[in-house]
Amino acid sequence: MTDENHLLEEMLQEDANLTDKQKKILVAATEMFAEKGFAATSTNEIAKKAGVAEGTIFRHYKTKKDLLLSIVTPMMVKMLGPVIIKDLNKVLDKDFEYFEDFVRAMIKNRQEFLDKNLKVVQIFLQEIPFHHELREQFIEHIGKKVVSRIIQIVEHYQAKGQIVKLPATTVIRLTASTIMGYFAAKYIIDPKWDDDEEIDQMIHFLKKGLTPDE
């Protein structure tokens, strides 16, 4: 199993009730859903990749969506949520003097996480807009907890005069959309750029846009 399936590997090791065939199905489905998307992937393709009969999938999972949720739900509740929160706390719990230092640490932190769990993250990003169950799980187990912490951090830097007096949620949206654009280009388009230089330019752009007017 590759580094891109780090979370899936942990989940399979933790669940002693899974058969070897189920593990193969879950690994194959994760890779196919990440590569082609849920809608474009057939259970027949998953079965072939897993080396099992298609009927074996339906003995364990009633529908293709049940298979998707069987991958995503335990990861979100037991692993992805807690891991993301724990991992983010490495940055959130530090007191950086400047907002740009905080942003740089967040980018590096998320990049390390994506490098280890890219396949699972791809599924979330592709499927959350189309499945309300995934959206609700994300908001409940990650969204609410992370946003409330980052609002406090933004307000801290606003009080220090480093960030313009916009609503904290607006600052978060502007910053997050810029960073997500960087990650989308890096992991989807795969441009041949210097990561450190690109990050420096992005932080300069954010700092210039968010610094209060004299």
N, C-alpha and C positions, 0 to 999 in steps of 0.2 A: 504494500500500500504506500502511496506517495505521501509527501509532506502535505499536499493539497487536501488530503483526506484525514488529517490528524484527528479532528473531532469525531468523525465517523469511526475511526479505528478505536478510539476510547469507548465509544458507545457500544460497539460490538463486543469489546472485551468485558464490559461491565454487565451486560445482559446475558446471564447464564442460561436463559430459557430459549435463546435463539439456536436453531439448528444450523448445521454447516450450509445447507441449501438456502436458508433464509439470509444468512450473512452474505452469500454470493449474490443473491437477488438484490439486497440493499446496496451493496457496493456497485453492482452493475447499474441499478436504477439511479443512484447518485451521479455516477459518471455520465449516463445518458441524459438525465434531466439537465445537468449543468451544461452539457455540450449542445443539445438540441432544443431544450425547453420541454416543459411538461406536455403541452398540447401536441407537439410534433413527434413525441416519442411513443412508440407502440409497445404493448406488453410483449409482443412477439420478439421485438428487437432486444428488450431487456432479458428475456428468457435465453435468447441465443448468446448474448454477451455473458450471462451468468452460467451458461452450460447446463440449463435445466429445461424441462418441458414447460410450455406456456401454462398448462393446467396446474403445474406446481405453484405458480404465482397465485392463482385464484384459490388454491387450497389454503393459503395463508392470508391472502388479502382479497377482500370481496371485489374491489374495484381498483382501477389505476390510481384514483384519488386517495383511497385508503393506503395504498403503497407510499404515495407522496407524504401523507400525514404521518405514517409510521416512521419515516425518516426524520421529518421536520419536528414533530411534536416532542418526542423525548429529548431531542437535541436542544430545543428551545427551553423546555422546562427544567431539565436536569443538568444540561451542560452548556449550551450556547449562552443562555442568559447569565448564569453564574460566572462562566469563564470570561465573558465580555466585561461584566461588572468588575470582577477581580482584576482583570488585566488593565482596564481603564483606571482603576484606583491607583495603579502604580504612577499614573500621571496626575490624576485628580487630587491625590493626597499630598502632592508636593506644592510648596509655595514658591513659584517662579516669580522673580522680580518683575519681569516684563511679559506682557501678553504674547508677544511674538515667540518668546521662549516656550511658553505653554503650548502654543500652536505647533511649533516644531516638534516638541515631545509627543504630542498627540498624533502627528503624521507618522513619525517613526514607529510609535506603538501600534497604530492600525496597520501599517505596512507589514510589520512582523507578523501580526495576526493573520492578515490576508495571505501571506506567503505560505502559512501552515494550513489554512482552511479555505482555500479559494473555491473549491468545488461546492462546498456547502453554502458559502456566501453567495455564489452565483445563483443557486437555486432560490435562495431567499429573495434576492433582488429581482429575479425574473418572475417569480410566482406570487409575491405578496400583493401586487396590484390586482390579481385575478382571483384570489382566495381570501375571503373575509376571515376565515379561521386563522390563517397565518398572520394577517394584519393585526388581529386582536391579541394573538399570542405575543407578537413583537412589542406592541404597545404596553401590554401588561408586564412582561418579564424584562424588558430592556428599556423601551422608550421613556416611560414615566420616571424611572430611577435615574437614568443618565441625564435627561433634560433638566430635571430639578437641580442636580449637582452643577451642571454647566451654567445654569442661570446665576447661581451664587457666585461662580468664578467670574463671569462677565461683569456682574455688578461690582465685584471687588476691584477689577481693573478700571471700571468706570469711575469708582470713587477715588482712585489714584490719578484720574485725569488722563489715562492712556487710551481710552476708547470713547468715541462720540456717544452722546446721550440719546441713543435710540433705544426702543424696547429691547430687552435682553434677547427675546425670542427672535427678533429681526437680526441682531448681530449673529446669533447662532445660525440662522438660516443662510445668511450671506457667507459666513465662514465655511459652513458645512458644504454648501453647493460648490464653492470653489475647490475645496479639498476633494469632494466626490468627483468633480470633473477631472482632476489630476489622476485619481485612481482609475476612473473609467478609461482614460487614454492609456494609462500604463498597462492595465491588464486586459483590455479589449483590443485596442489598436496596436499596442506594443511598439511605440515609437523608439527609435534609437537615440535616446537622449541621456545626458548625465543627470542622474536622480538628484544629487546634492545641489547642482546648479538650478535645476527646475524647482526644487523646494525653496531655495533662496529667493528666486524670482516670485514665486507664489506668495511667500511671506511678505516680501517687499510690497507686493500689490495689495495685500490685505491691510498691512500696516498703514499704507498711504491712504487707503479708502476709509479706514476706521479711526484714524487719528483726529481728534477734535480740531476744529479751525482755531487759528490763533485769535 
